[in-house]
Amino acid sequence: MWIRSSLAYRASFAMTVLGNLLLSGLDFVAILLMFSRVDALGGYPLPEVALLYGLSVTSFGLTDLMCNSLGQLGQRVRDGTLDTLLVRPAPVLAQAAADRFALRRVARLTQGMLVLGYALVAVDIDWTPLKVLLVPVTLVSGAAIFGAVFVAGASFQIVVQDAAEVQSAFTYGGTTLLQYPPTVFGKELVRGVTFVLPLAFVNWVPAAYVLGRPYPLGLPQWAAFAPPLVAVGCCALAGSAWRVGLRSYRSTGS
C-alpha cells in the first residue's frame, strides 16, 4: 500500500529520490574534500576508505529501507496506536517495520552501492574466490547487525516511550563512524564497537582481510569470517529484547 502510494505521482517520487541521493552523497563529498588535502586518512588511501564507506552505507541503506519506521515506535507508544498493531493477525514487528514504508529511502542504498562499485574497481586487491564471496556475505551480515540495532532501539522505546534520538545515535551515528578507518579513532572506542556493540563486524574486520591490513585490536584471522555469527547473535538478543518490551507494554489506558 505504501509503495503504491509513493508511486502515485511518479515525477514527484523521482525528484524526491534524486534529492535524497544528492543529500546522502554529501557524506562522501566530505571525504573527497579531506583527500584533496591529504594522501591518506589513518593510513588508508581514498579507494580503501571508499570500500569502508560503501560496505557501511550499503548495509545500512538496506536496513534503513526495511526498518526505518521502527525509529518512530515511541510515538505509537505515547499516543496508544501501538494497540492497533497488537490486535491484528500479523507479527507486530513486521507491521511496525512496514508502517509508512518510504520507498524514497532507496536513494541511500543506491548511493552506497555506487561508492562500493567505485571502490571495488579502484582498490588494489589481490582477489581470491574467498575474498569475492566475503563481500556479499559482509553486506548481508552488516544489514542484519544494523537491523538488530533498530529492533533493540525500538524495544527500548517501548519501555521509555521517547528515545528516538538515542536510537538514531547508534544507527545513523554507527554508520557514520564506520565510514572512516578504525585507525583514526581511540582504542577504547574501537573496543566498544567491537566487543560491546559489534558494529566493527559490519565492515572494519572483514575489510581488513580483503585489503590485507592488520585487524583492529589484533583480532585473530578467523574474525573476518565471523560477521554471520555476530549477526545471528545480535538478532537473537534483539529478538529477546523485543519480546520483553512487548510484554512490558501497558497501553495508555484510554
C-alpha angles and dihedrals in degrees: 000000000000092000091052089048091051092050095046089095104037098184093049091048092049093050091047092051091047091050092049090047091054093045094049089048091062089080090063091042087059089055091049089052090053091053091051085071103032136039096216138017113217087341093307120117121219098269091053093048087048088055091053090046094048095049093048098044095042092051092045092044091057092050093042090054093051104033109023093111089066087074090069097049091108089067090056090050092051096048096038097241091124084081090071090059092049095057096049120096093243135084110281092220092055091048093048092049093048095044109118090355106202111210089185088077087077084087092075091049091049093049092050091050091050092053091044090052091052091048095050090053097042103040119093103236131156094225121213129176089256093054092047091052092046093063098065091037089054092050094052093043092048091051090051092049091050089046090055089052090052092050093046089050091050090050089053090051091056089059101041097026096212115055106112092126092049089054091047090054089064099037107038091023091050095053091047090052092051093053089077130061118269088235092074093060132073118262093244091058091046090051090051094054091043105045105017105034100011099213090135088079090063091075118324097075101039091040089055089060093046092048095041092238130141113276119248111267090002094284117182120268094253090062089084088069095046099086094095091051091045090049092051091049093048092048091049092052092045090050091053091049090050093053091048090049093051092048090053093052112113102173123228096284092240 
